[in-house]
Each structure stands twice: as structure tokens, then as C-alpha cells.
Amino acid sequence: GDRSERIRTYNFPQGRVSDHRIGLTLYKIEAIMNGDLDEIIDALITADTAEKLKAEE
């Protein structure tokens, strides 16, 4: 895929994970790589819910 279509970036030197779809940046790459995905999942659910509510207007 095209680089402009990126979904998530894992920057190991900075310890950063960015989800480009929702503009989320977390500085906990080690925890995320060990399976602690709750914060990312919660943010994705919130963004999806907001998008669906906006579409209903």
C-alpha cells in the first residue's frame, strides 16, 4: 500500500505508537507490544461510535 494510507506507526527509538486514523499517539510501545492494547481499542471504539452518531444526524 501507499505510504499515505498508513494505519499505525511503531517508532521503537522513541517508544511511540501512533494510530493515524484517529490521531492517537502513545509513548508505551513496550506495553503495547506485550499485548496491552486496551487504550488503543477504547480509542478506536470511541472514534467509531462518534462517526456512527455523526452519520445519523
C-alpha positions in Angstrom: 0.0 0.0 0.0 0.8 3.6 -0.4 2.6 5.2 2.5 -0.1 7.9 2.7 -2.6 5.1 3.6 -0.7 4.1 6.8 -2.8 3.0 9.7 -0.4 2.8 12.6 3.3 3.6 13.1 5.6 1.9 15.6 8.6 4.1 16.4 10.9 1.9 18.6 13.7 4.5 19.2 11.1 7.0 20.6 8.9 4.3 22.3 5.9 5.7 20.4 2.9 4.2 18.7 0.7 6.4 16.5 -2.7 5.4 15.1 -3.1 7.8 12.2 -6.8 7.0 11.6 -7.8 8.7 14.9 -4.8 10.8 15.7 -3.8 8.8 18.8 -0.2 8.8 19.9 1.0 6.8 22.9 4.5 6.5 24.4 4.2 3.0 25.7 5.4 0.8 22.8 6.8 -1.9 25.1 3.4 -2.4 26.9 1.6 -2.4 23.6 3.9 -4.9 22.0 3.3 -7.1 25.1 -0.4 -7.1 24.4 -1.7 -4.1 26.4 -4.0 -2.9 23.7 -6.9 -1.6 25.9 -6.1 2.1 25.4 -5.9 1.8 21.6 -9.0 -0.4 21.4 -11.0 2.0 23.6 -9.9 5.0 21.5 -10.9 3.2 18.3 -14.3 2.2 19.7 -14.9 5.9 20.8 -14.0 7.2 17.4 -16.2 4.6 15.6 -19.1 5.4 17.8 -18.7 9.2 17.2 -18.5 8.6 13.5 -21.7 6.5 13.5 -23.6 9.1 15.6 -22.5 11.8 13.2 -23.7 9.8 10.3 -27.2 9.5 11.9 -27.6 13.3 12.0 
